[in-house]
Amino acid sequence: MIKTCFLIILSIFFSFELSSQTGFVFKGLKNHQQIRFRLINNLIVIPIEVNGKELSFILDTGVNKTIIFRLSDKDSIGLLNTSNIQLRGLGSGDAVEAIISQKNTFKIKGLVSNNEAVYVVLNDFFDLSSKMGTTIHGIIGYSLLKDVIININYKTKKIHFYNPLTYTYKKCKKCETIPFQFYRRKPYIKAKVGLDTIGDTFTDVKLLVDSGGSDAIWLFENSKKMIRTPKLFFKDILGEGLSGSIFGNRSRVSKFKLGRFVIKNPTVSFLDSVSTHNARKFKARNGSIGGGILSRFKVWIDYPNKKITLKKNGSFTDDFNYNMSGLDIGYNGKQLVKEEVVEKATNPYNRERSDRNSVSFVTRYSFNFKPSFVIRHVVKNSAAEKAGLLKDDVILEINGKQAHQLDIAYIIHKFREKDKKKIRITVMRNGTKMKFEFRLEKKV
């Protein structure tokens, strides 16, 4: 299974409060800054300079602390003022070791903070980069968003940062504004869910707004009497957290309502109580909405004024799909690939010959390092398991394309494309090349 939710929701507990204040400010006379971002499986990846070194961060409204995962030597950012700490997030495992570093300089073009605290995970078993197929250094949320108003355009892949002291909202009849409630510096909104267990009526829910989750909706089973897994569902690994794997049931609900907007047949993941033990400390919380919902809107996130504003974009009525293969694919480093290069050959001595109009070609070979991918998990009773694929199989080819020609985004798209689509995979298993074939299975 390619995880339809890369967990970024982190509930962090610690025994002390930071004594210094942090804050992003606009340099010079500017009150606006625009940047481009990468969108990977509904997650927003932005470039941020940390102590002069550019790193890649996921912009995550679901976190109240800035976290960096293990850095390589070339990504060294000279962390100072460090002390040890433990972090705990979703999942059923133990807390993880980390250090906290203070008084760091963060810069997003002309938006700068000179006094940022950052948590660095020492043992990066979370391995977010391999799950997303590109280098991800960390996640950032509250420390950036508390000082600005941002406008996210998922279609153009641009974010606008505005100074809340000078920004004026334009009149927008097609927009819906919903107030935030903050708990532990994380934003929650009220919404309504149509659950098949109670017919065609709506249940009121309070949800974390989580731009760092790629799923559409998560619901905490039994957080309300009516919130129970529908009759049609399948068990799945929903993601990975700092405290281990997140398990639950994947299904759909008939409708989901955000203000005036009604979204039909969204996918919903129902999480068990073990994986969400820490998240349930906020008793009023019933779940979260992620990038699967947010990416269907143009979004204004306004922490200073405690509100979110939504306007439908062209994706609003698109179908909600999920990984129907049962395979979770991860980046497996780079492999040396032999590639054939065909070049046109010219011969200046051929001009007087009768075949001077002919063209000849020369074939040569180049060797380059290309990405490779490995199967990290195979979901029980899935199409892939029935076909015989196993964990740790190294992918060589998918539907005629060699692995080094692929990326995670392409693989995710293929596994979500349509029910009954034929998938042909060639893998390397213990030194033996093996071929498999199966069809995607739509279970809900």
Residue, then its C-alpha position, 0 to 999 in steps of 0.5 A: m500500500i502506498k500510504t494515503c496518509f503520511l502521518i504528520i499529525l504530532s501530539i508533542f508533550f514536554s516538561f517545560e515551556l520555551s522562555s523566548q518568543t519567536g515570530f516571522v516578520f516581513k523584511g523591508l517595506k513588504n507586506h506580501q511574499q509569494i512562493r511556489f510549492r511542490l504538491i506530492n500526494n496532496l501534501i505541500v512541500i515548501p523551501i525554507e532556509v534554516n541557518g543559511k541552508e535551504l531545506s524542504f518542509i511539509l507545511d502542516t497545520g496539524v503540528n504545533k512544533t517545527i520538527i526536522f528528521r535526521l540530517s545528512d552531513k551535506d544538510s548540516i545546519g549548525l544547530l546550537n543551544t540543544s537539549n534532549i527531549q522525547l516526542r510522542g505522536l500517533g501510533s501504538g509504539d513508544a516515544v522517540e528520542a530527539i533534541i531541541s535547538q533554539k535561536n535558529t534563523f528561518k527564511i522564506k524569501g523576504l519572510v524571516s524569523n531569527n529566533e526559531a525553536v526546532y526539534v530534531v529526531l535522532n533516529d529517523f525510522f519515520d523515513l518520510s523521504s522514502k515514502m514521498g520519493t523526494t528529500i523531505h527534511g522536516i515539517i512546520g506549522y504553528s511557528l510559521l502560520k501564527d504570524v501570517i495569513i496565507n492563501i494556498n492555490y492548489k491548482t497553480k501551486k503557489i502560496h501567498f503570505y500576507n501581513p495580518l496588520t495590512y491585509t484586507y479580504k476581498k468580497c467573495k460571494k462564492c467563499e465560505t469562512i469558518p472559525f477556528q478553535f485552537y487547542r494546543r496551538k492546533p486549529y479545529i473546525k466544526a463540520k457535518v458528516g453523513l453516516d450510513t449507520i444513521g441514514d441520510t442525516f448529518t452528525d456534527v463533528k469537530l475536526l483538526v484541520d490537517s494540511g499535513g495529512s493526505d487523506a480526505i477525512w479521518l474519524f475517531e471511531n466511538s468518539k461519538k456514539m454515531i461514529r462507527t465504521p460503515k458496513l462496507f469497509f476494509k482494514d488498512i494501514l493508514g499511515e506511519g507516525l512517530s509512535g508507530s504504524i496507524f491502523g484502521n478501517r477504510s470506507r466512505v460516507s455519503k456526504f460531508k458538509l463544510g459550511r455551505f459546501v456539500i462533498k459527496n461520497p468522500t473516502v473516510s478512514f476510521l481510526d482505532s483507539v490504540s493508534t489515536h490514544n494521544a490525539r484523543k486527549f482533546k475530548a471534543r475532537n472527532g477526527s481531522i480533514g486533510g489534503g484530500i479535502l483541502s486540495r479541492f479549494k482555494v484556501w485562506i488560512d488565518y491563524p491571527n484572526k482564527k478562521i479559514t476561508l474556502k472557495k471551490n476550485g476545479s477539483f471540487t467534484d472529482d471522484f475520491n480514489y485511494n490505493m487499490s493495489g494493496l502495495d505500499i511502495g517506498y524509495n529504495g535509494k539509487q541504482l546504477v542503470k545502463e542506458e542506450v543512447v543512439e546518435k546520428a553519425t556523419n562521415p565527411y568522406n561520404r560526400e562523393r559516394s552514391d549513398r551520400n543521402s543515407v544516414s547512419f546511427v551509432t549506438r553507445y551506452s551511458f551509466n547513470f544513477k537512477p531511483s529504485f523502489v521497494i515494496r514496504h508493505v503488502v496489505k492482507n487480502s489485497a489484490a497484490e497479496k493474492a498475486g503473490l507479491l511480498k514485502d522487500d520485493v524490489i520493483l524493476e518495472i510497472n506496466g512496461k515502464q522501468a522503475h528508474q523512469l518512475d516516481i512516487a507520484y506516478i506510482i500513486h496515480k497508477f494504483r488509484e486510476k480505476d477499478k479493474k485496471k490491470i497492473r503488471i509488475t516485475v520485481m527482483r526477489n533474492g536475486t531472482k527476477m519475477k513477474f506478477e499480474f493483478r487487477l486493482e480492486k475497489k472495495v468501497 
